Amino acid sequence: MQASISDYQKIIGKEHLETIYRIAERLSGKRVKMINSTSVGGGVAEILYRFVPLMNELGIQTFWEVIKGDGEFFNITKSIHNSLHGKEEPLTQEMEKKFLEVNQNNARSMSFDEDYVFIHDPQPIALIEEKDKHRTRWIWRCHIDISSPLESVWNFLKNYVEMYDVSIFSAPNFARMLKIPQYQIPPSIDPLSPKNREVRPREIENTLKKYKINPERPIITQVSRFDKLKDPLGVIHTYRLVKKTTDCQLILAGGTATDDPESVEILPQVLSQAEGDPDIHIIELPPNSDLDVNILQRASTIILQKSLKEGFALTVTEALWKKKPVVASAVGGIPLQVIHNYTGLLVHSVEGAAYKIRYLLNNPDLARRLGENGYQHVRHNFLITRHLRDYLLLLIALDHPGENIINLG
Ligand code: UDP
């Protein structure tokens, strides 16, 4: 059964929950629509799945619609995604035409009579062409880092972005100069979901047994898709350097997608690097392994995130929430979460990561302190309730254009 908004009181406290109720009252009777491109898989769907019922519970009628497209359209949007991350995958005129056609076809079968419409990410971005026909306020919610895109693709999208009333980015360094207002709203995790809820010691015991991991010896873990940018080979290299002086085991857990040529390429390399070492556990997780992810993170002594590039890195948020000492590369959204020497340790190389891990394994008090600070940092800044509150405040701000101070009393 899904959690109700009141269930979060035990985590964030009565006062914070009441603030959310009070803000929501100001929006009572308003209607909101969320539009993205998939109902399952990926962080956006995961967050909307929880958000929509919570908004409705708060008296704000919220609908969620998913645009439809064929394989060709989603190949184009994948190219757009890659280009926004700087890859050289320019759009041809035919691709642009197809992208717009699919958006226009979707627009014809949708209504936009809500007070506010959130368009998530680039796939449905051109629905904004409907703007003049409807009196709704349009919000472009960008979940990706678009700070160094392929310019031609960005220029194509920018024409649409700047038609919106406002935009939202997850971190200041993810954004671009735009003519419209930009808000910074980081993503969040749901502390009551299977991936983050408390687990019983028995559940940890059983899962470690299933994966043949020794609970008595230190465990270093990285949970991530098998992707070059998550640097799984660097993780193994780091572990080997640690192991020279300090006993430990390594868990590299993640999913692979058969339709992702890169993961198919990297996994065999990872397996061959790990071969012959019984203390390296390469765990291929099927989709929907949320509870296993939760348990592997909780069973770990140290969580490593040795990425070469990152988005926000929700795996780091999840680890900090579980009071784990985190050693992570200073890339993407990680420095917003790992405040060096306070909520974790930031690193810039394999050697640096190995040194810090060894240091933490030998200083359990520091490790505990970092974990506790990390938990508090996430509790205050990166839970779904803060995310919800920020969205509600943004909606109120949209109704008060040009006002510097809005009285919520
Ligand atoms: N994750 C998962 N199974 C896997 C690998 C990752 O459930 O095999 C989850 C992970 O717990 C996190 C999300 O997928 O919630 C990954 O988000 P993140 O921002 O860390 O990285 P991304 O994969 O989006 O680059």
Residues whose N, C-alpha, C, O or C-beta is under 5 A from the ligand:
A	BS01	UDP	V223 S224 R225 A253 G254 G255 L285 V293 F312 A313 L314 T315
